[in-house]
Amino acid sequence: MKEKNFHDDETKKVEKQEKATKRKIAERLDAIGWALFFIWVGIAFLAELPTGVGLLGVGVITLGGQAARKYFHLEAEGFWVVVGSLFVLGGVWELLNLKIELIPVLCVVAGFALLVSIFRDKKKVHGCCACVPGHDER
């Protein structure tokens, strides 16, 4: 019995150390990301780079930070992946000087994505309707 408790205690200790190490790595990656962001923004303003180049750089830094998290076996943060992707998209859009406004296009894409997500997982649709009285899940 004592041996089992010893192993459980050791396992908990190792898990706690791993969690602390991952937290430190995440904090350092965040600090590096913010440092690179401010350096890039400063360079973009000083060099008077086009807006598209500035946006593209911010997007690359943001997505690079998420790639670094995956490299260190940390979970990528979905919010920052979306933000980085939008910066890259906005930068490319600006550099290509497209005549169509970006926001309406993003709204249409978001609407289609929502529709696809609803029809992709039928269990969610049935699951949410299961709480309706008298609903038959055939």
DSSP file (Angstrom, degrees, kcal/mol; ACC not computed):
  #  RESIDUE AA STRUCTURE BP1 BP2  ACC     N-H-->O    O-->H-N    N-H-->O    O-->H-N    TCO  KAPPA ALPHA  PHI   PSI    X-CA   Y-CA   Z-CA
    1    1 A M     >        0   0    0      0, 0.0     4,-1.9     0, 0.0     5,-0.2   0.000 360.0 360.0 360.0 -41.5    0.0    0.0    0.0
    2    2 A K  H  >  +     0   0    0      1,-0.2     4,-2.2     2,-0.2     5,-0.1   0.873 360.0  56.0 -65.2 -35.6    2.8    2.4    0.9
    3    3 A E  H  > S+     0   0    0      1,-0.2     4,-2.2     2,-0.2    -1,-0.2   0.892 105.9  50.7 -64.3 -39.2    4.5    1.6   -2.5
    4    4 A K  H  > S+     0   0    0      1,-0.2     4,-2.5     2,-0.2    -1,-0.2   0.927 110.4  48.8 -64.2 -45.3    1.4    2.6   -4.4
    5    5 A N  H  X S+     0   0    0     -4,-1.9     4,-2.7     1,-0.2    -1,-0.2   0.878 109.3  53.9 -61.3 -38.4    1.1    5.9   -2.5
    6    6 A F  H  X S+     0   0    0     -4,-2.2     4,-2.5     2,-0.2    -1,-0.2   0.929 110.9  45.0 -61.9 -46.1    4.8    6.5   -3.3
    7    7 A H  H  X S+     0   0    0     -4,-2.2     4,-2.6     2,-0.2    -2,-0.2   0.888 113.2  50.6 -66.6 -39.3    4.3    6.0   -7.0
    8    8 A D  H  X S+     0   0    0     -4,-2.5     4,-2.4     2,-0.2    -2,-0.2   0.919 111.9  47.9 -63.2 -42.7    1.2    8.2   -7.0
    9    9 A D  H  X S+     0   0    0     -4,-2.7     4,-2.2     2,-0.2    -2,-0.2   0.909 112.8  48.2 -64.1 -42.6    3.1   10.9   -5.2
   10   10 A E  H  X S+     0   0    0     -4,-2.5     4,-2.6     2,-0.2    -2,-0.2   0.903 111.3  50.4 -64.6 -41.5    6.0   10.7   -7.6
   11   11 A T  H  X S+     0   0    0     -4,-2.6     4,-2.6     1,-0.2    -2,-0.2   0.924 111.7  47.5 -62.7 -44.7    3.7   10.8  -10.6
   12   12 A K  H  X S+     0   0    0     -4,-2.4     4,-2.3     1,-0.2    -1,-0.2   0.885 111.4  51.6 -63.5 -38.5    1.9   13.9   -9.2
   13   13 A K  H  X S+     0   0    0     -4,-2.2     4,-2.1     2,-0.2    -2,-0.2   0.921 111.4  46.2 -64.5 -45.1    5.2   15.5   -8.5
   14   14 A V  H  X S+     0   0    0     -4,-2.6     4,-2.7     2,-0.2    -2,-0.2   0.915 112.6  50.5 -64.5 -43.7    6.5   14.9  -12.1
   15   15 A E  H  X S+     0   0    0     -4,-2.6     4,-2.3     1,-0.2    -1,-0.2   0.891 110.0  50.6 -61.6 -39.9    3.2   16.1  -13.6
   16   16 A K  H  X S+     0   0    0     -4,-2.3     4,-2.1     2,-0.2    -1,-0.2   0.896 111.3  48.1 -65.1 -40.7    3.4   19.3  -11.5
   17   17 A Q  H  X S+     0   0    0     -4,-2.1     4,-2.4     2,-0.2    -2,-0.2   0.910 111.6  49.8 -65.7 -42.8    7.0   19.9  -12.6
   18   18 A E  H  X S+     0   0    0     -4,-2.7     4,-2.5     1,-0.2    -2,-0.2   0.899 110.7  50.1 -62.7 -40.4    6.0   19.3  -16.3
   19   19 A K  H  X S+     0   0    0     -4,-2.3     4,-2.2     2,-0.2    -1,-0.2   0.905 111.1  48.5 -64.6 -42.0    3.1   21.7  -15.9
   20   20 A A  H  X S+     0   0    0     -4,-2.1     4,-2.2     2,-0.2    -2,-0.2   0.894 111.6  50.1 -65.0 -40.1    5.4   24.4  -14.4
   21   21 A T  H  X S+     0   0    0     -4,-2.4     4,-2.4     2,-0.2    -2,-0.2   0.926 111.0  48.2 -64.7 -44.9    7.9   23.9  -17.2
   22   22 A K  H  X S+     0   0    0     -4,-2.5     4,-2.6     1,-0.2    -1,-0.2   0.888 110.0  52.8 -62.3 -38.9    5.3   24.3  -19.9
   23   23 A R  H  X S+     0   0    0     -4,-2.2     4,-2.3     2,-0.2    -1,-0.2   0.913 109.9  48.3 -63.1 -42.4    3.9   27.4  -18.2
   24   24 A K  H  X S+     0   0    0     -4,-2.2     4,-2.3     2,-0.2    -2,-0.2   0.911 111.8  49.2 -64.6 -42.4    7.4   28.9  -18.2
   25   25 A I  H  X S+     0   0    0     -4,-2.4     4,-2.7     2,-0.2    -2,-0.2   0.926 111.3  49.9 -62.2 -44.0    8.0   28.1  -21.8
   26   26 A A  H  X S+     0   0    0     -4,-2.6     4,-2.3     1,-0.2    -2,-0.2   0.907 110.4  50.1 -61.4 -42.6    4.6   29.6  -22.7
   27   27 A E  H  X S+     0   0    0     -4,-2.3     4,-2.2     2,-0.2    -1,-0.2   0.906 112.1  47.4 -63.1 -41.9    5.4   32.8  -20.8
   28   28 A R  H  X S+     0   0    0     -4,-2.3     4,-2.7     2,-0.2    -2,-0.2   0.911 111.1  50.6 -66.8 -42.1    8.8   33.1  -22.6
   29   29 A L  H  X S+     0   0    0     -4,-2.7     4,-2.5     1,-0.2    -2,-0.2   0.902 110.5  50.3 -62.2 -40.0    7.2   32.5  -26.0
   30   30 A D  H  X S+     0   0    0     -4,-2.3     4,-2.5     2,-0.2    -2,-0.2   0.925 111.5  48.0 -62.7 -44.3    4.6   35.2  -25.2
   31   31 A A  H  X S+     0   0    0     -4,-2.2     4,-2.4     1,-0.2    -2,-0.2   0.909 112.4  48.6 -63.4 -42.4    7.3   37.7  -24.2
   32   32 A I  H  X S+     0   0    0     -4,-2.7     4,-2.7     2,-0.2     5,-0.2   0.916 110.9  51.6 -63.0 -43.1    9.3   36.9  -27.3
   33   33 A G  H  X S+     0   0    0     -4,-2.5     4,-2.3     1,-0.2    -2,-0.2   0.923 111.5  45.7 -60.3 -46.1    6.2   37.3  -29.5
   34   34 A W  H  X S+     0   0    0     -4,-2.5     4,-2.5     2,-0.2     5,-0.2   0.902 112.1  52.0 -65.6 -39.7    5.4   40.7  -28.0
   35   35 A A  H  X S+     0   0    0     -4,-2.4     4,-2.5     1,-0.2    -2,-0.2   0.940 111.5  46.2 -60.6 -47.1    9.0   41.8  -28.3
   36   36 A L  H  X S+     0   0    0     -4,-2.7     4,-2.8     1,-0.2    -1,-0.2   0.882 110.5  54.9 -62.8 -38.0    9.1   40.9  -32.0
   37   37 A F  H  X S+     0   0    0     -4,-2.3     4,-2.8    -5,-0.2     5,-0.2   0.954 111.2  42.9 -59.1 -51.6    5.7   42.6  -32.5
   38   38 A F  H  X S+     0   0    0     -4,-2.5     4,-2.4     1,-0.2    -2,-0.2   0.889 114.5  50.5 -66.3 -38.8    7.0   45.9  -31.1
   39   39 A I  H  X S+     0   0    0     -4,-2.5     4,-2.5    -5,-0.2    -1,-0.2   0.943 113.1  46.7 -60.8 -47.3   10.3   45.7  -32.9
   40   40 A W  H  X S+     0   0    0     -4,-2.8     4,-3.1     2,-0.2    -2,-0.2   0.927 112.2  48.9 -62.4 -45.9    8.4   45.0  -36.2
   41   41 A V  H  X S+     0   0    0     -4,-2.8     4,-2.3     1,-0.2    -1,-0.2   0.912 112.2  49.7 -62.1 -41.7    5.9   47.8  -35.7
   42   42 A G  H  X S+     0   0    0     -4,-2.4     4,-2.8    -5,-0.2    -1,-0.2   0.929 113.1  45.9 -61.4 -45.7    8.8   50.2  -34.9
   43   43 A I  H  X S+     0   0    0     -4,-2.5     4,-2.8     1,-0.2    -2,-0.2   0.917 111.1  53.2 -62.5 -43.7   10.7   49.1  -38.0
   44   44 A A  H  <>S+     0   0    0     -4,-3.1     5,-2.3     1,-0.2     4,-0.3   0.895 114.0  42.2 -60.8 -40.7    7.6   49.4  -40.2
   45   45 A F  H ><5S+     0   0    0     -4,-2.3     3,-0.7     3,-0.2    -2,-0.2   0.929 115.9  47.9 -71.5 -45.3    6.9   52.9  -39.0
   46   46 A L  H 3<5S+     0   0    0     -4,-2.8    -2,-0.2     1,-0.2    -3,-0.2   0.895 117.5  41.6 -63.0 -40.0   10.5   54.1  -39.2
   47   47 A A  T 3<5S-     0   0    0     -4,-2.8    -1,-0.2    -5,-0.2    -2,-0.2   0.484 105.9-130.1 -85.2  -3.2   11.0   52.6  -42.7
   48   48 A E  T < 5 -     0   0    0     -3,-0.7    -3,-0.2    -4,-0.3    -4,-0.1   0.915  38.9-175.4  51.4  48.3    7.5   53.9  -43.8
   49   49 A L      < -     0   0    0     -5,-2.3    -1,-0.1    -6,-0.2     5,-0.0  -0.351  33.5 -89.7 -69.5 153.0    6.7   50.4  -45.1
   50   50 A P     >  -     0   0    0      0, 0.0     4,-2.0     0, 0.0     3,-0.5  -0.285  36.1-114.2 -60.4 151.1    3.3   50.0  -46.9
   51   51 A T  H  > S+     0   0    0      1,-0.2     4,-2.8     2,-0.2     5,-0.2   0.876 115.6  57.4 -55.2 -41.0    0.4   49.0  -44.7
   52   52 A G  H  > S+     0   0    0      1,-0.2     4,-2.4     2,-0.2    -1,-0.2   0.888 106.2  48.6 -60.2 -40.1    0.1   45.7  -46.3
   53   53 A V  H  > S+     0   0    0     -3,-0.5     4,-2.4     2,-0.2    -1,-0.2   0.906 111.6  50.3 -66.5 -41.3    3.7   44.8  -45.5
   54   54 A G  H  X S+     0   0    0     -4,-2.0     4,-2.1     2,-0.2    -2,-0.2   0.932 112.6  45.7 -61.3 -46.9    3.2   45.8  -41.9
   55   55 A L  H  X S+     0   0    0     -4,-2.8     4,-2.4     1,-0.2    -2,-0.2   0.909 112.0  52.0 -63.0 -42.8    0.0   43.7  -41.5
   56   56 A L  H  X S+     0   0    0     -4,-2.4     4,-2.4    -5,-0.2    -1,-0.2   0.906 109.1  50.4 -61.0 -42.7    1.7   40.8  -43.2
   57   57 A G  H  X S+     0   0    0     -4,-2.4     4,-2.4     2,-0.2    -1,-0.2   0.906 109.9  49.3 -62.6 -42.8    4.6   41.0  -40.8
   58   58 A V  H  X S+     0   0    0     -4,-2.1     4,-2.5     1,-0.2    -1,-0.2   0.903 111.8  50.0 -63.6 -40.4    2.3   41.1  -37.7
   59   59 A G  H  X S+     0   0    0     -4,-2.4     4,-2.8     2,-0.2     5,-0.3   0.908 110.1  49.3 -64.4 -42.0    0.5   38.1  -39.1
   60   60 A V  H  X S+     0   0    0     -4,-2.4     4,-2.5     2,-0.2    -2,-0.2   0.909 112.1  48.5 -64.6 -41.8    3.7   36.1  -39.6
   61   61 A I  H  X S+     0   0    0     -4,-2.4     4,-2.0     2,-0.2    -2,-0.2   0.927 113.3  47.7 -62.9 -44.4    4.9   36.9  -36.1
   62   62 A T  H  X S+     0   0    0     -4,-2.5     4,-1.4     2,-0.2    -2,-0.2   0.933 115.8  42.6 -63.6 -47.5    1.5   35.9  -34.6
   63   63 A L  H  X S+     0   0    0     -4,-2.8     4,-2.2     1,-0.2    -1,-0.2   0.859 111.3  56.6 -68.8 -34.2    1.3   32.6  -36.6
   64   64 A G  H  X S+     0   0    0     -4,-2.5     4,-2.3    -5,-0.3    -1,-0.2   0.881 103.8  54.0 -62.6 -37.8    5.0   32.0  -35.9
   65   65 A G  H  X S+     0   0    0     -4,-2.0     4,-1.8     2,-0.2    -1,-0.2   0.889 109.5  47.2 -62.5 -39.3    4.3   32.3  -32.2
   66   66 A Q  H  X S+     0   0    0     -4,-1.4     4,-1.9     2,-0.2    -2,-0.2   0.858 110.2  52.4 -71.7 -34.9    1.6   29.6  -32.5
   67   67 A A  H  X S+     0   0    0     -4,-2.2     4,-2.2     2,-0.2    -2,-0.2   0.894 108.1  52.1 -65.1 -39.0    3.9   27.4  -34.5
   68   68 A A  H  X S+     0   0    0     -4,-2.3     4,-1.9     2,-0.2    -2,-0.2   0.890 105.9  54.4 -64.1 -38.8    6.5   27.7  -31.7
   69   69 A R  H  <>S+     0   0    0     -4,-1.8     5,-3.2     1,-0.2    -1,-0.2   0.928 109.8  46.8 -59.8 -44.5    3.9   26.7  -29.2
   70   70 A K  H ><5S+     0   0    0     -4,-1.9     3,-1.7     3,-0.2    -2,-0.2   0.893 108.2  56.3 -64.2 -38.8    3.2   23.5  -31.2
   71   71 A Y  H 3<5S+     0   0    0     -4,-2.2    -1,-0.2     1,-0.3    -2,-0.2   0.875 108.9  46.8 -59.9 -38.2    7.0   22.9  -31.5
   72   72 A F  T 3<5S-     0   0    0     -4,-1.9    -1,-0.3    -5,-0.1    -2,-0.2   0.172 123.0-106.8 -91.3  18.2    7.3   22.9  -27.7
   73   73 A H  T < 5S+     0   0    0     -3,-1.7     2,-0.3     1,-0.2    -3,-0.2   0.834  76.0 136.0  61.3  36.6    4.3   20.6  -27.3
   74   74 A L      < -     0   0    0     -5,-3.2     2,-0.3    -6,-0.2    -1,-0.2  -0.802  63.4 -97.6-106.2 154.9    2.0   23.4  -26.1
   75   75 A E        -     0   0    0     -2,-0.3     2,-0.1    -3,-0.1    -5,-0.1  -0.541  37.8-119.8 -73.6 132.8   -1.6   23.8  -27.3
   76   76 A A        -     0   0    0     -2,-0.3     2,-0.8     1,-0.1     3,-0.1  -0.467  25.4-120.7 -68.4 143.5   -2.0   26.4  -30.1
   77   77 A E     >  -     0   0    0      1,-0.2     4,-1.8    -2,-0.1     3,-0.5  -0.796  16.6-153.9 -92.5 111.8   -4.3   29.2  -29.1
   78   78 A G  H  > S+     0   0    0     -2,-0.8     4,-2.4     1,-0.2     5,-0.2   0.842  91.3  57.6 -54.6 -39.7   -7.2   29.3  -31.6
   79   79 A F  H  > S+     0   0    0      1,-0.2     4,-2.6     2,-0.2    -1,-0.2   0.931 109.2  44.6 -57.8 -46.8   -7.9   32.9  -31.1
   80   80 A W  H  > S+     0   0    0     -3,-0.5     4,-2.6     2,-0.2    -1,-0.2   0.793 109.3  56.1 -73.0 -27.4   -4.3   33.9  -32.0
   81   81 A V  H  X S+     0   0    0     -4,-1.8     4,-2.3     2,-0.2    -1,-0.2   0.927 111.4  44.4 -65.4 -43.8   -4.3   31.6  -35.0
   82   82 A V  H  X S+     0   0    0     -4,-2.4     4,-2.4     2,-0.2    -2,-0.2   0.933 114.5  48.7 -64.7 -46.2   -7.4   33.4  -36.3
   83   83 A V  H  X S+     0   0    0     -4,-2.6     4,-2.3     1,-0.2    -2,-0.2   0.932 113.1  47.3 -60.7 -46.8   -6.0   36.8  -35.5
   84   84 A G  H  X S+     0   0    0     -4,-2.6     4,-2.4     1,-0.2    -1,-0.2   0.905 111.8  50.6 -61.0 -42.1   -2.7   36.0  -37.2
   85   85 A S  H  X S+     0   0    0     -4,-2.3     4,-2.8     1,-0.2    -1,-0.2   0.892 109.8  50.5 -63.2 -39.7   -4.5   34.6  -40.3
   86   86 A L  H  X S+     0   0    0     -4,-2.4     4,-3.0     2,-0.2    -2,-0.2   0.887 109.6  50.6 -67.5 -38.0   -6.6   37.7  -40.5
   87   87 A F  H  X S+     0   0    0     -4,-2.3     4,-2.5     2,-0.2    -2,-0.2   0.927 112.8  46.3 -63.3 -43.9   -3.5   39.9  -40.4
   88   88 A V  H  X S+     0   0    0     -4,-2.4     4,-2.7     2,-0.2     5,-0.3   0.942 114.4  47.6 -62.5 -46.8   -1.9   37.8  -43.1
   89   89 A L  H  X S+     0   0    0     -4,-2.8     4,-2.8     1,-0.2    -2,-0.2   0.925 113.2  48.2 -59.9 -45.5   -5.1   38.0  -45.2
   90   90 A G  H  X S+     0   0    0     -4,-3.0     4,-2.3     2,-0.2    -1,-0.2   0.890 112.2  49.4 -63.1 -39.6   -5.4   41.7  -44.6
   91   91 A G  H  X S+     0   0    0     -4,-2.5     4,-2.5     2,-0.2    -2,-0.2   0.930 113.9  44.1 -65.6 -45.8   -1.8   42.3  -45.6
   92   92 A V  H  X S+     0   0    0     -4,-2.7     4,-2.5     2,-0.2     5,-0.2   0.918 113.0  52.9 -63.6 -43.2   -2.0   40.2  -48.8
   93   93 A W  H  X>S+     0   0    0     -4,-2.8     5,-1.5    -5,-0.3     4,-0.6   0.918 112.3  45.2 -57.6 -45.0   -5.3   41.9  -49.6
   94   94 A E  H ><5S+     0   0    0     -4,-2.3     3,-0.6     1,-0.2    -1,-0.2   0.905 112.6  50.0 -66.9 -42.9   -3.7   45.3  -49.2
   95   95 A L  H 3<5S+     0   0    0     -4,-2.5    -2,-0.2     1,-0.2    -1,-0.2   0.858 111.2  48.4 -66.0 -35.3   -0.6   44.4  -51.2
   96   96 A L  H 3<5S-     0   0    0     -4,-2.5    -1,-0.2    -5,-0.2    -2,-0.2   0.595 102.0-139.1 -79.9 -10.1   -2.7   43.0  -54.1
   97   97 A N  T <<5 -     0   0    0     -3,-0.6    -3,-0.2    -4,-0.6     2,-0.1   0.912  27.7-167.3  53.4  48.7   -4.8   46.2  -54.0
   98   98 A L      < -     0   0    0     -5,-1.5    -1,-0.2     1,-0.1     4,-0.1  -0.398  21.6-141.3 -69.9 143.5   -8.0   44.3  -54.5
   99   99 A K  S    S+     0   0    0     -2,-0.1     2,-0.3     2,-0.1    -1,-0.1   0.701  78.0  86.1 -80.4 -20.9  -11.1   46.3  -55.4
  100  100 A I  S    S-     0   0    0      1,-0.1     2,-0.1     2,-0.0    -2,-0.1  -0.646  87.7-112.8 -83.2 136.4  -13.5   44.2  -53.3
  101  101 A E     >  -     0   0    0     -2,-0.3     4,-0.9     1,-0.1    -2,-0.1  -0.420  17.9-140.1 -68.2 143.4  -13.8   45.2  -49.6
  102  102 A L  H  > S+     0   0    0      1,-0.2     4,-2.6     2,-0.2     5,-0.2   0.887  91.5  61.5 -74.1 -41.5  -12.4   42.6  -47.2
  103  103 A I  H  > S+     0   0    0      1,-0.2     4,-2.3     2,-0.2     5,-0.2   0.909 104.0  47.3 -59.5 -47.9  -15.0   42.9  -44.4
  104  104 A P  H  > S+     0   0    0      0, 0.0     4,-2.2     0, 0.0    -1,-0.2   0.901 112.6  51.1 -60.6 -37.7  -18.0   41.8  -46.5
  105  105 A V  H  X S+     0   0    0     -4,-0.9     4,-2.5     1,-0.2    -2,-0.2   0.924 109.7  49.8 -63.9 -43.3  -16.0   38.9  -47.9
  106  106 A L  H  X S+     0   0    0     -4,-2.6     4,-2.7     1,-0.2    -1,-0.2   0.873 108.9  53.0 -63.0 -37.0  -15.1   37.8  -44.4
  107  107 A C  H  X S+     0   0    0     -4,-2.3     4,-2.3     2,-0.2    -1,-0.2   0.921 110.1  47.0 -63.5 -43.8  -18.7   38.0  -43.3
  108  108 A V  H  X S+     0   0    0     -4,-2.2     4,-2.4     2,-0.2    -2,-0.2   0.927 113.6  48.3 -63.5 -44.8  -19.8   35.8  -46.2
  109  109 A V  H  X S+     0   0    0     -4,-2.5     4,-2.5     1,-0.2    -2,-0.2   0.912 111.2  50.4 -62.4 -42.9  -17.0   33.3  -45.4
  110  110 A A  H  X S+     0   0    0     -4,-2.7     4,-2.2     2,-0.2    -1,-0.2   0.905 110.1  50.7 -62.5 -41.2  -17.9   33.3  -41.7
  111  111 A G  H  X S+     0   0    0     -4,-2.3     4,-2.2     2,-0.2    -2,-0.2   0.923 111.7  46.6 -62.3 -45.0  -21.6   32.6  -42.6
  112  112 A F  H  X S+     0   0    0     -4,-2.4     4,-2.8     1,-0.2     5,-0.2   0.900 110.4  53.7 -63.4 -39.9  -20.6   29.7  -44.9
  113  113 A A  H  X S+     0   0    0     -4,-2.5     4,-2.4     1,-0.2    -2,-0.2   0.901 108.8  49.1 -62.2 -40.3  -18.3   28.3  -42.2
  114  114 A L  H  X S+     0   0    0     -4,-2.2     4,-1.8     2,-0.2    -1,-0.2   0.928 111.7  48.5 -64.1 -44.6  -21.1   28.4  -39.7
  115  115 A L  H  X S+     0   0    0     -4,-2.2     4,-2.0     1,-0.2    -2,-0.2   0.927 112.4  48.4 -61.4 -44.9  -23.5   26.6  -42.0
  116  116 A V  H  X S+     0   0    0     -4,-2.8     4,-2.0     1,-0.2    -1,-0.2   0.909 109.5  52.6 -62.4 -42.0  -20.9   23.9  -42.8
  117  117 A S  H  X S+     0   0    0     -4,-2.4     4,-1.1    -5,-0.2    -1,-0.2   0.851 108.8  51.1 -64.9 -32.6  -20.2   23.4  -39.1
  118  118 A I  H  < S+     0   0    0     -4,-1.8     7,-0.3     1,-0.2    -1,-0.2   0.923 116.3  38.7 -68.7 -44.4  -23.9   22.9  -38.4
  119  119 A F  H  < S+     0   0    0     -4,-2.0     3,-0.3     1,-0.2    -2,-0.2   0.682 107.4  65.4 -83.1 -17.7  -24.4   20.3  -41.2
  120  120 A R  H  < S+     0   0    0     -4,-2.0     2,-0.7     1,-0.3    -1,-0.2   0.892 105.8  40.8 -70.5 -39.9  -21.0   18.5  -40.6
  121  121 A D    >X  +     0   0    0     -4,-1.1     4,-1.1    -5,-0.2     3,-0.7  -0.804  63.9 176.3-115.2  90.2  -21.8   17.2  -37.2
  122  122 A K  H 3> S+     0   0    0     -2,-0.7     4,-2.6    -3,-0.3     5,-0.3   0.768  76.0  67.8 -65.8 -26.0  -25.4   16.0  -37.2
  123  123 A K  H 3> S+     0   0    0      1,-0.2     4,-3.2     2,-0.2    -1,-0.2   0.897  98.4  51.6 -61.7 -39.4  -25.0   14.8  -33.6
  124  124 A K  H <> S+     0   0    0     -3,-0.7     4,-2.2     2,-0.2    -1,-0.2   0.912 110.1  48.7 -63.5 -41.7  -24.7   18.4  -32.4
  125  125 A V  H  X S+     0   0    0     -4,-1.1     4,-1.3    -7,-0.3    -2,-0.2   0.944 116.9  41.2 -64.3 -47.4  -27.9   19.4  -34.2
  126  126 A H  H  X S+     0   0    0     -4,-2.6     4,-1.2     1,-0.2    -2,-0.2   0.896 113.1  55.7 -65.8 -38.9  -29.8   16.4  -32.8
  127  127 A G  H  < S+     0   0    0     -4,-3.2     4,-0.4    -5,-0.3    -1,-0.2   0.878 107.1  48.0 -62.0 -39.0  -28.3   16.9  -29.4
  128  128 A C  H  < S+     0   0    0     -4,-2.2     3,-0.5     1,-0.2    -1,-0.2   0.814 114.0  46.9 -74.6 -27.4  -29.4   20.5  -29.1
  129  129 A C  H >< S+     0   0    0     -4,-1.3     3,-1.7     1,-0.2    -1,-0.2   0.614  91.5  81.8 -86.2 -12.9  -33.0   19.6  -30.2
  130  130 A A  T 3< S+     0   0    0     -4,-1.2    -1,-0.2     1,-0.3     5,-0.2   0.767  84.5  60.4 -64.8 -23.6  -33.2   16.7  -27.9
  131  131 A C  T 3  S+     0   0    0     -3,-0.5    -1,-0.3    -4,-0.4    -2,-0.1   0.582  80.5 102.1 -81.9  -7.0  -34.1   19.0  -25.0
  132  132 A V  S X  S-     0   0    0     -3,-1.7     3,-2.0     1,-0.1    -3,-0.0  -0.649  83.6-113.9 -78.1 123.2  -37.2   20.2  -26.8
  133  133 A P  T 3  S+     0   0    0      0, 0.0     3,-0.1     0, 0.0    -1,-0.1  -0.320  99.3  14.8 -58.4 134.4  -40.3   18.6  -25.3
  134  134 A G  T 3  S+     0   0    0      1,-0.3     2,-0.4    -4,-0.1    -3,-0.1   0.449  88.5 144.9  82.2   1.0  -42.0   16.3  -27.8
  135  135 A H    <   -     0   0    0     -3,-2.0     2,-0.5    -5,-0.2    -1,-0.3  -0.586  38.2-151.5 -75.6 129.6  -39.0   16.3  -30.2
  136  136 A D        -     0   0    0     -2,-0.4     2,-0.8    -3,-0.1    -1,-0.0  -0.906   3.4-154.6-105.5 122.6  -38.6   12.9  -31.9
  137  137 A E              0   0    0     -2,-0.5    -1,-0.1     1,-0.2    -2,-0.0  -0.295 360.0 360.0 -92.3  50.1  -35.0   12.0  -32.8
  138  138 A R              0   0    0     -2,-0.8    -1,-0.2     0, 0.0    -2,-0.0   0.462 360.0 360.0 -83.2 360.0  -35.7    9.6  -35.7
